[in-house]
Amino acid sequence: MPGMVAFGRRWGIASDDLVLPGAFELFLRVIWWIGTLILYSLHKGSFDCPGGGVLHGYLVVLLVLLALVILSLCAIIYVSAQGTITNPGPRRSIPALVYLRALLYLPEIVWACLGAIWASADSQGCDPATVGAVVAAVVASWILLLSTGLGVVFVFDPLGDSRPRQPAPEQLGVRDLESSEGSQFLSTARSVATQVWESRLRLLCCCLPQDESHRAAFSSIAQLVSGFFSDTDLVPSDIAAGLALLHQEQDKMAHHRDPDDILAHSPSSPIEAELEVELGQAAHCMQFAAAAYGWPMYIYSNPLTGPCKLSGDCCRSQAAEYDIVGGDHLGCHFSSVLLSTGLGYRDFIYVSFHNQIYEIPFFVALDHKREAILVAVRGTLSLKDVLTDLSADCENLPVDGVSGTCYAHKGMSQAARYIYRKLVNDGILNQAFAIAPEYKLVITGHSLGGGTASLLAVLLRHSFPNLQCYAFSPPGGLLSKALADYSKDFVVSVVLGKDLVPRLSIPNMEDLKRRILKMVSNCNKPKYRILLQGCWYEVFGGEPDDSPTELEHQRLEEELSQPLLGEESLLVRHSSSYQSLASDDSPAHAATHLPLFLPGRVLYLTEDGPSRRSCFAQVRYRAEWSSEAAFRSVLISPRMIADHMPDAVLRALRSLTADRPFNLCPSSSSLGNNHHTVI
């Protein structure tokens, strides 16, 4: 549903978003009205104190005002609950009701001021209980008024006055879309949107240096975010409702999927024996990838014993023995790395906690247990790392011996080049191999660190042909197809469950946006019911809604892939950039963003048993080789963030390596090693 238009501008809410907040305010107003009525009834015969007449008038007018507010809220709630997301016709009177409700705020403000003046000046000699009740009423008035003001600020859309009304869909053809006037409008709107998002980023990152690299990152991220949202007219609650519907549909489709539905698949190393070896190596490397996060991850993983163990080492300087570069003035990060890895001080060749945009912490250590020189790259832990993550444009990454187009995620490519220069130009790897020339090179990292480690491995592969890389939960939008295929020989990506990040790429987000549009446009329920049922399903589980949309299961995937027609087109801004959703055969259907893929072979870890379980139930996992095709769509789940956490990945790997025999996918065992289950 397009945003509601009131007071001459578009707002960040729709006309069907007033049910739940209105019901909450109605509940408070009714309690307030009943309390005021009781107060008036108890004291109506005792208003003979000084200022009692003012008190009497204040309570009477307050009762009348509250009654009018309650009636207006009832009308707003009733009308806002009508229709569906794409059928706002029954709610056409909402703007008038909003104007009426806003008009009632004026006497409320005046009366709250009078109540405050009376309570502070004219209440001498009156019953203290009565005075206290009036003061409580005045305080409640101001709390509600201030809450309303904050709500207005929250739903304020800075672009609301820069979005002139679009022509009706039936009057807007493809030729009009390509007209100079339409192009000029789109260019102006996107320019304004980019400026707004860049200002938001500057405000959010006001504590960071405003140098050239940060300004370039802000501009790049602002263009990406504004471009993603510029061709839709959805409000946040529409997206929430679409996600709730999509989650239930995905669960319903998973329940109906044939468990024996498999596809032929031949990864580079499909045999069970090697899978066992890779799991053991991955579990060992994940320990270092988690340790790279420093003391925050150590405290998070050991909340009871961690602070005590670190307290004695944090202020002990090791600068005389090791080059600890930036960000670890008290030594807490390095102490936690020592405790997490079990290595000694002399096992570390180089440790850097220096952190800037495109420059992330890492360490180089001698892993005598596996006879490896191990490079561990830290994942996202600071606002600067988030900016590196969000710099998702493509950047050329030429590699000798790789045929095809070579490009990668800009932010992580820059971070990999930074570490490469440190390792090679500063002679860190030469120093390490001078100590242990027979050791092999292993690179690892989690999340941002996993993506950077993969790109670093690609850069170092020519000089170190035997290197290995274990990337845990790397981002899905990382490498071009040519580089992804090239990395299969030396990179293993480990993905747990429904982790969002390995499925996170610009094409996947565009696909998610299209599916959300399709779901909300086909839904025949009011939004408040979708949100309430969705919250119940997320918290308490149960069976997915039998008919969250009017689509049968057999037709669902076909319907979700069809172009947007009819009512759903009202949710799409009429721009040439969005013609890809309007018609798959359109000449303008060329991909706006280059496709990016997960690195290397994909080792997929999933939970055995039901998706919902008791909090104290023991979890068992299974492991199987998968392919990047299984991660081309975002799976909506409460676990999509929890499965990304490094402690969850480490716990799953330790569970698999502790169990004998390994709990592999049943289809892989029974149907041969050259198959995998369709995810």
WOJOWO-V616166 format. One record per pair of residues at least 4 apart in sequence whose ideal C-beta (glycine too) atoms are under 7 Angstrom apart, sorted by the first residue. I is the first residue (numbers start at 1). J is the second residue. Records with the same first field share a line. If there is no record, write none. Layout:
I = J ; J
//
This chain:
1 = 14 ; 15 ; 16 ; 85 ; 86 ; 88 ; 235 ; 238
2 = 233 ; 570
3 = 10 ; 11 ; 12 ; 13 ; 14 ; 157 ; 233 ; 235
4 = 11 ; 13 ; 14 ; 15 ; 94 ; 95
5 = 10
6 = 11 ; 95 ; 98
9 = 160 ; 161
10 = 157 ; 160 ; 163
11 = 155 ; 156 ; 157 ; 160
12 = 155 ; 156 ; 157 ; 235 ; 236
13 = 17 ; 155 ; 235
14 = 235 ; 237 ; 238
15 = 80 ; 88 ; 91 ; 94
16 = 80 ; 83 ; 85 ; 91 ; 526 ; 527
17 = 235 ; 237
18 = 22 ; 76 ; 77 ; 80
19 = 23 ; 77 ; 80 ; 81 ; 528
20 = 24 ; 528
21 = 25
22 = 26 ; 73 ; 76 ; 77 ; 80
23 = 27 ; 77
24 = 28
25 = 29 ; 73
26 = 30 ; 70 ; 73 ; 74 ; 77
27 = 31
28 = 32 ; 144
29 = 33 ; 66 ; 69 ; 70 ; 73
30 = 34 ; 70
31 = 35
32 = 36 ; 66 ; 140
33 = 37 ; 63 ; 66 ; 67 ; 70
34 = 38
35 = 39
36 = 40 ; 59 ; 62 ; 63 ; 66 ; 137
37 = 41 ; 63
38 = 42
39 = 43 ; 59 ; 133
40 = 44 ; 59 ; 63
43 = 47 ; 130
46 = 127
47 = 52 ; 53 ; 55 ; 56
48 = 52
49 = 125 ; 126
50 = 122 ; 124 ; 125
51 = 55 ; 118 ; 122 ; 123 ; 126
52 = 56 ; 126
53 = 57
54 = 58 ; 118 ; 122
55 = 59 ; 118 ; 126 ; 134
56 = 60
57 = 61
58 = 62 ; 114 ; 115 ; 118
59 = 63
60 = 64
61 = 65 ; 111
62 = 66 ; 111 ; 137
63 = 67
64 = 68
65 = 69 ; 104 ; 107 ; 108 ; 111
66 = 70
67 = 71
68 = 72 ; 104
69 = 73 ; 104
70 = 74
71 = 75
72 = 76 ; 97 ; 100 ; 101 ; 104
73 = 77
74 = 78
75 = 79 ; 97
76 = 80 ; 97 ; 101
77 = 81
79 = 91 ; 93 ; 94 ; 97
80 = 91 ; 94
81 = 526 ; 528
82 = 90 ; 91
83 = 87 ; 88 ; 89 ; 90 ; 91 ; 526
84 = 523 ; 524 ; 525 ; 526
85 = 238 ; 241 ; 520 ; 523 ; 527
86 = 520 ; 521 ; 567 ; 568 ; 570 ; 571
88 = 92
93 = 97
94 = 98
95 = 99
96 = 100
97 = 101
98 = 102
99 = 103
100 = 104
104 = 108
105 = 109
106 = 110
107 = 111
108 = 112 ; 141 ; 145
109 = 113 ; 145
110 = 114
111 = 115
112 = 116 ; 138 ; 141 ; 142 ; 145
113 = 117
114 = 118
115 = 119 ; 134 ; 137 ; 138 ; 141
116 = 120 ; 138
117 = 121
118 = 122 ; 123
119 = 123 ; 131 ; 134 ; 135 ; 138
123 = 131
126 = 130 ; 131
127 = 131
128 = 132
129 = 133
130 = 134
131 = 135
132 = 136
133 = 137
134 = 138
135 = 139
136 = 140
137 = 141
138 = 142
139 = 143
140 = 144
141 = 145
142 = 146
143 = 147
144 = 148
145 = 149
146 = 150
147 = 151
148 = 152
149 = 153
150 = 154
151 = 155
152 = 156
158 = 196
159 = 163 ; 192 ; 193 ; 196
162 = 189 ; 192
163 = 189
166 = 574
167 = 171 ; 172
168 = 172
169 = 569 ; 570
172 = 176 ; 177 ; 574
174 = 178
175 = 179
176 = 182
177 = 182 ; 574 ; 575 ; 576
178 = 182 ; 576
179 = 183
180 = 184
181 = 185
182 = 186
183 = 187
184 = 188
185 = 189
186 = 190 ; 575
187 = 191
188 = 192
189 = 193 ; 230
190 = 194 ; 226 ; 227 ; 230
191 = 195
192 = 196
193 = 197 ; 226 ; 230
194 = 198 ; 222 ; 223 ; 226
195 = 199
196 = 200
197 = 201 ; 222 ; 225 ; 226
198 = 202 ; 218 ; 219 ; 222
199 = 203
200 = 204
201 = 205 ; 218 ; 221 ; 222
202 = 206 ; 218
205 = 383
208 = 214 ; 383 ; 384
209 = 214
210 = 214 ; 215
212 = 216
213 = 217 ; 357 ; 358
214 = 218 ; 357
215 = 219
216 = 220
217 = 221 ; 357 ; 387 ; 391
218 = 222
219 = 223
220 = 224 ; 391 ; 393
221 = 225 ; 387 ; 390 ; 391
222 = 226
223 = 227
224 = 228 ; 392 ; 393
225 = 229
226 = 230
228 = 509
230 = 573
231 = 572 ; 573 ; 575 ; 577 ; 578
232 = 513 ; 571 ; 572 ; 573
233 = 571 ; 573
234 = 238 ; 239 ; 571
236 = 240
237 = 241 ; 527
238 = 242 ; 520
239 = 243 ; 516
240 = 244 ; 531
241 = 245 ; 520 ; 527 ; 530 ; 531
242 = 246 ; 516 ; 519 ; 520
243 = 247 ; 516 ; 636
244 = 248 ; 530 ; 531 ; 534
245 = 249 ; 519 ; 523 ; 530 ; 548 ; 549
246 = 250 ; 515 ; 516 ; 519 ; 636
247 = 251 ; 636 ; 637
248 = 252 ; 537 ; 544 ; 545 ; 548
249 = 253 ; 519 ; 548 ; 556
250 = 254 ; 635 ; 636
251 = 255 ; 544
252 = 256 ; 544 ; 553
253 = 257 ; 553 ; 556
256 = 553
257 = 261
261 = 678
262 = 667 ; 671 ; 675 ; 676 ; 677 ; 678
263 = 678
264 = 674 ; 675
265 = 627 ; 674 ; 675 ; 676
266 = 270 ; 674
267 = 601 ; 625
268 = 488 ; 489 ; 601
269 = 274
270 = 625 ; 673 ; 674
271 = 275 ; 673
272 = 276 ; 664 ; 673
273 = 277
274 = 278
275 = 279 ; 623 ; 625 ; 664
276 = 280 ; 662
277 = 281
278 = 282 ; 492 ; 603
279 = 283 ; 623 ; 653 ; 656 ; 657 ; 662
280 = 284 ; 657
281 = 285 ; 470
282 = 286 ; 470 ; 492 ; 494 ; 603 ; 653
283 = 653 ; 654 ; 657
284 = 370
285 = 289 ; 442 ; 444 ; 470
286 = 290 ; 472 ; 649 ; 650 ; 653
287 = 291 ; 340 ; 341 ; 650
288 = 292 ; 341 ; 374 ; 376 ; 444
289 = 376 ; 444 ; 445 ; 446 ; 449 ; 472 ; 646
290 = 297 ; 340 ; 446 ; 646 ; 647 ; 650
291 = 337 ; 340 ; 341 ; 376
292 = 361 ; 362 ; 363 ; 376 ; 377 ; 378 ; 445 ; 449
293 = 297 ; 378 ; 379 ; 381 ; 646
294 = 333 ; 336 ; 337 ; 353
295 = 299 ; 310 ; 332 ; 333 ; 336
296 = 300 ; 381
297 = 301 ; 646
298 = 302 ; 306 ; 310 ; 336 ; 339 ; 340
299 = 303 ; 306 ; 307
300 = 647
301 = 647
302 = 306
305 = 309
306 = 310
307 = 311
309 = 339
310 = 314 ; 332 ; 335 ; 336
313 = 331 ; 335
314 = 330 ; 331 ; 332 ; 335
315 = 330 ; 331
316 = 331
317 = 331
318 = 322 ; 324 ; 331 ; 334 ; 345
319 = 324
321 = 345
322 = 345 ; 348 ; 351
323 = 350
324 = 328 ; 334 ; 351 ; 353
325 = 352 ; 353 ; 354
326 = 353 ; 354
327 = 353 ; 354 ; 355 ; 361
328 = 332 ; 333 ; 334 ; 353
331 = 335
332 = 336
333 = 337 ; 353
334 = 338 ; 351
335 = 339
336 = 340
337 = 341 ; 363
338 = 343
343 = 347 ; 348 ; 365
347 = 365 ; 366
348 = 363 ; 365
349 = 364 ; 365 ; 366 ; 428 ; 431 ; 432
350 = 363 ; 364 ; 428
351 = 363
352 = 361 ; 362 ; 363
353 = 361
354 = 359 ; 361
355 = 359 ; 360 ; 361 ; 382 ; 384
356 = 384
357 = 384 ; 387 ; 388
358 = 388 ; 411 ; 414 ; 415 ; 418
359 = 415 ; 418
360 = 377 ; 378 ; 385 ; 388 ; 415 ; 448 ; 452
361 = 378
362 = 375 ; 376 ; 377 ; 378 ; 419
363 = 376
364 = 373 ; 375 ; 428 ; 432
365 = 374
366 = 373 ; 432 ; 435 ; 436
367 = 372 ; 374
371 = 439 ; 440
372 = 439 ; 440 ; 442
373 = 432 ; 433 ; 436 ; 439 ; 441
374 = 442 ; 444
375 = 443
376 = 444 ; 445
377 = 419 ; 445 ; 449 ; 452 ; 453
378 = 449
379 = 445 ; 446 ; 447 ; 448 ; 449
380 = 385 ; 386 ; 389 ; 447 ; 448
381 = 385
383 = 387
384 = 388
385 = 389 ; 448
386 = 390
387 = 391
388 = 411 ; 412 ; 415 ; 448
389 = 411 ; 448
391 = 410 ; 411
392 = 409 ; 410 ; 411 ; 477 ; 506
393 = 410
394 = 407 ; 410 ; 594
395 = 407 ; 408 ; 410 ; 413
396 = 406 ; 407
397 = 406 ; 407 ; 408 ; 413 ; 455 ; 483
398 = 406
399 = 406 ; 458 ; 483 ; 486
400 = 462
402 = 406 ; 482 ; 483 ; 486
403 = 482
404 = 481 ; 482
405 = 480 ; 482
406 = 480 ; 482 ; 483
407 = 480 ; 594
408 = 412 ; 413 ; 455 ; 478 ; 479 ; 480 ; 483
409 = 413 ; 451 ; 475 ; 477 ; 478 ; 596
410 = 414
411 = 415
412 = 416 ; 448 ; 451 ; 452 ; 455 ; 478
413 = 417 ; 455
414 = 418
415 = 419 ; 452
416 = 420 ; 452 ; 455 ; 456 ; 459
417 = 421
418 = 422
419 = 423 ; 452 ; 456
420 = 424 ; 456 ; 459 ; 460
421 = 425
422 = 426 ; 428
423 = 428 ; 429
424 = 429
427 = 431
428 = 432
429 = 433
430 = 434
432 = 436
433 = 437
440 = 466 ; 467 ; 468
441 = 464 ; 467
442 = 468
443 = 453 ; 456 ; 457 ; 467 ; 469
444 = 453 ; 469 ; 470
445 = 449 ; 450 ; 452 ; 453 ; 471
446 = 450 ; 472 ; 473 ; 646 ; 649
447 = 473 ; 501 ; 644
448 = 452
449 = 453
450 = 454 ; 471 ; 472 ; 473 ; 474
451 = 455 ; 471 ; 474 ; 475 ; 478
452 = 456
453 = 457 ; 469 ; 471
454 = 458 ; 469 ; 471 ; 474 ; 478 ; 487 ; 491 ; 599 ; 600
455 = 459
456 = 460
457 = 461 ; 467 ; 469 ; 490 ; 491
458 = 483 ; 487
460 = 464 ; 467
461 = 465 ; 467 ; 490
467 = 490
468 = 490
469 = 490 ; 491
470 = 492 ; 494
471 = 491 ; 493 ; 599 ; 600
472 = 494 ; 649
473 = 495 ; 496 ; 499 ; 501 ; 502 ; 644 ; 649
474 = 478 ; 493 ; 502 ; 598 ; 599
475 = 501 ; 502 ; 504
476 = 502 ; 503 ; 504 ; 505 ; 508 ; 598 ; 631
477 = 504 ; 505 ; 506 ; 596
478 = 596 ; 597 ; 598 ; 599
479 = 483 ; 484 ; 487 ; 596 ; 597 ; 599
480 = 484 ; 596
481 = 485 ; 595 ; 597
482 = 486
483 = 487
484 = 597 ; 598 ; 599 ; 628
487 = 491 ; 599 ; 600
488 = 600 ; 601
491 = 599 ; 600
492 = 600 ; 601 ; 603
493 = 598 ; 599 ; 600 ; 601 ; 602 ; 603
494 = 603 ; 605 ; 649
495 = 499 ; 502 ; 602 ; 604 ; 605
496 = 605 ; 643 ; 648 ; 649 ; 652
497 = 605 ; 606 ; 607 ; 639 ; 643
498 = 635 ; 637 ; 639 ; 640 ; 643
499 = 640 ; 643 ; 644
500 = 504 ; 634 ; 640 ; 641 ; 644
501 = 644
502 = 598 ; 631
503 = 508 ; 631 ; 633 ; 634 ; 635
504 = 508
505 = 509 ; 596
506 = 510 ; 593
507 = 511 ; 593 ; 595
508 = 512 ; 632 ; 633 ; 634
509 = 513
510 = 514
511 = 515 ; 633
512 = 516 ; 634
513 = 517
514 = 518 ; 581
515 = 519 ; 560
516 = 520
517 = 521 ; 564 ; 568 ; 571 ; 572
518 = 522 ; 559 ; 560 ; 564 ; 568
519 = 523 ; 549
521 = 567 ; 568 ; 571
522 = 549 ; 550 ; 551
523 = 530 ; 548 ; 549
524 = 550
525 = 529 ; 530
527 = 531
528 = 532
529 = 533
530 = 534
531 = 535
532 = 536
533 = 537 ; 545
534 = 538
535 = 539
536 = 540
537 = 541 ; 542
538 = 638
541 = 612
551 = 555 ; 556 ; 559
555 = 559
556 = 560
557 = 561
558 = 562
563 = 581 ; 582 ; 583 ; 584
564 = 568 ; 569 ; 572 ; 581 ; 582
565 = 569
572 = 578 ; 581
573 = 578
576 = 588
577 = 592
578 = 582
579 = 583 ; 586 ; 588 ; 589
580 = 588 ; 589
582 = 586
583 = 589
584 = 589
585 = 589
591 = 595
597 = 628
598 = 602 ; 628 ; 631
601 = 625
602 = 625 ; 626 ; 627 ; 628
603 = 623 ; 625
604 = 624 ; 626
605 = 621 ; 623 ; 652
606 = 621 ; 622
607 = 619 ; 621
608 = 620 ; 621 ; 622 ; 663
609 = 613 ; 620
613 = 617
620 = 655 ; 663
621 = 652 ; 655 ; 656 ; 663
622 = 663 ; 664 ; 665
623 = 656 ; 662 ; 664
624 = 664 ; 665 ; 668 ; 676 ; 677
625 = 676
626 = 630 ; 676 ; 679
630 = 679
635 = 640
636 = 640
639 = 643
642 = 648
643 = 648
646 = 650
647 = 651
648 = 652
649 = 653
650 = 654
651 = 655
652 = 656
653 = 657
654 = 658
655 = 659
656 = 662 ; 663
659 = 663
664 = 668 ; 669
665 = 677
666 = 670
667 = 671 ; 675 ; 677
668 = 673 ; 675 ; 676
671 = 675
//
